[in-house]
Amino acid sequence: MTTEIKGLTAGVAYQEFTNRGILIALVVAILGGAAKLFVFFPNP
């Protein structure tokens, strides 16, 4: 019973971590796309 609860908690924590990682990746991709669109960075 205890191991089941521990496994469940670990699963939820891992899912939250994964979701946060995907969210950060999306924000970075959107910001990067916006920066390219508005040419915030000068071309090399």
C-alpha positions in Angstrom: 0.0 0.0 0.0 2.8 2.5 1.0 4.8 1.7 -2.2 1.7 2.2 -4.3 1.2 5.7 -2.8 4.9 6.5 -3.3 4.7 5.3 -6.9 1.6 7.4 -7.5 3.3 10.5 -5.9 6.4 10.0 -8.1 4.2 9.6 -11.2 2.3 12.9 -10.5 5.6 14.7 -9.7 7.1 13.4 -12.9 4.0 14.4 -14.9 4.2 17.9 -13.4 7.9 18.2 -14.2 7.3 17.0 -17.8 4.4 19.5 -18.3 6.5 22.3 -16.9 9.3 21.3 -19.3 6.9 21.3 -22.3 5.5 24.7 -21.2 9.0 26.2 -20.9 9.9 24.8 -24.3 6.7 26.3 -25.8 7.4 29.7 -24.3 11.0 29.7 -25.5 9.8 28.6 -29.0 7.2 31.4 -29.1 9.6 34.0 -27.9 12.2 32.9 -30.4 9.7 33.0 -33.2 8.5 36.5 -32.1 12.1 37.7 -31.9 12.7 36.5 -35.5 9.5 38.0 -36.7 10.2 41.4 -35.2 14.0 41.1 -35.9 15.1 41.8 -32.4 18.4 40.1 -33.1 20.5 41.6 -35.9 21.4 39.2 -38.7 25.1 38.1 -38.6 
